[in-house]
């Protein structure tokens, strides 16, 4: 008999959609309960669950939900500033965590999560953040090229994240509830650098950011630049902004380029190109593999997951260190 | 009667081709003399001059050439480490200078050039470096979009310079004669940031570079990352490398993206795209305008030139400051 996986959801800020998208392909998963984790209505969570044939119990208090339901895994998309506490509350109860990134808004909170995780039984409990791009077709394809050695030894990774600003809810306007544009938008770019760069920790990070001309969005930084060197001496850069104009064909202009000793592989506008000494060509894309699908399969039957706890912690650390560097004007 | 312009050439390292390309369109210019400025043969200079109908006198000693011929303007493409001395020798004689960039390999040498220029009669003598990209169709088109305000207030400029390494002469292998990859290759990218960013001086610069895996090219750095904030708070980034694979369709992958409050304009692969709130479209390119043609017209009849002495000095300063920062591992 196949192992079942009891799932609970906290909150709908961010990418809880990764969970809903995967549920039809995960018959082992039972979505037992939901909580908004804040004073927001859990209605959207209930509706989405219902659309997929689930009738989860609804809790006002997410801690009560964890204690009562004892799920195997919890999705955390609560208020950003509560991510860290929610992660600790779950890990301390032996519950695996699928958390919106960044999992903490301050380095001290990240340390608390690490401490909670250190006390867990690693054979049963895991934590990853929602770095969903790792499962998207173009990024999987780029990573596959890198991993197969087609560009030789990686020397440099360049990333771009440019989003349309649109209308942002009030919690984006306050550093205390938003965390900053480098952790929120930039985390994807930093994750690409870390991942494509060989899963090597960040040796040095440098960043600047600027909230001027942000159309009344309070503390929200409109632009940021990031630069790093990984422990393995791969260089990484990221350009991060909310300046993508409204007539652009997509919400995000997401690009990554990986340059190695034998070639360059790059994705932009959903396409992937590879140039080596022999040829320059567009590549066929690998199929998408949803990140929650990936994580659930990992928890159910031990399949390797595209990201792990150490990568999650290291990415969070780099994002927060870069934001703090930018707060000091790059010094 | 139109003013004539007496021209002399020193050396053929780098972009003296800008001069030869412009000569057929500049009947006012008399190419009177050439010198290699080193122990290299002046043969290529003589041949190129002859192909355009000139029979320049050849000098072994470039100072003797300047003193004897008293040209109005001199092109300086001598050994990189002699650029600064050659600039001073020309300026001190009241001769205008069209010099390969960077015009100095050390900040102290830049100061010497500034001092020589300060003593010149500015109504007659000028100095610019060979930032030839400013005259190329795609970059002129991007700048025109920015200048016309079509993207609003500029917030960020991102640049890429990626070259094929090929076979490099020995003087590229030694920092003392090469200067570094940030000044040599990166100077173009830094110039785009300065120019597109509003001709504002550099407030802070940060850079890293790395010479590992450089295929036996001595000190030559294969990769570099640059990040800056201009005095007007525009952010700039540049990715610089020699990792372009040999099967790539062009020698250089030159890209620049300028993001403003009202739109984003970008050039890559020789094309220019503009996205605003209303539309996303490819633009028709402005015609090319050669930089030596531009400078000569400026000297002959006072037409404005696409670059000036102050921009030349500031670009050199930023390149050398960034290289020195990178030598300290970004600290």
Interface residues (C-beta under 8 A of the other chain):
Chain A: X153 X155 X156 X158 X160 X162 X204 X206 X208 X210 X212 X213 X222 X223 X224 X225 X227 X229 X233 X235 X236 X237 X239 X241 X243 X244 X245 X246 X247 X248 X249 X257 X259 X260 X261 X262 X263 X264 X275 X276 X277 X278 X279 X280 X329 X330
Chain B: X153 X155 X156 X158 X160 X162 X204 X206 X208 X210 X212 X213 X222 X223 X224 X225 X227 X229 X233 X235 X236 X237 X239 X241 X243 X244 X245 X246 X247 X248 X249 X257 X259 X260 X261 X262 X263 X264 X275 X276 X277 X278 X279 X280 X329 X330
